[in-house]
């Protein structure tokens, strides 16, 4: 599978989501691309935000996931 992420670090967050752009080469089958995106969704908790198909056959998808904010609970037991 020759899909690559344009940005390994997520795109700066907008609101309560962080974004990641993934480019999928034209020689990757739809089945392999769907499998890769399913794995990202299942294990990385990403969801599909947008998908674009370009003239050369390259696909770019923007994935997003909700930012989970952790609260400090150490001071709660004083």
Secondary structure, 3 states (H helix, E strand, C coil): CCEEECCCCCEEEECCEEEEEEEECCCCCHHHHHHHHHHHHHHHCCEEEEEEECCCCCEEEEEEEECCCCCCCHHHHC
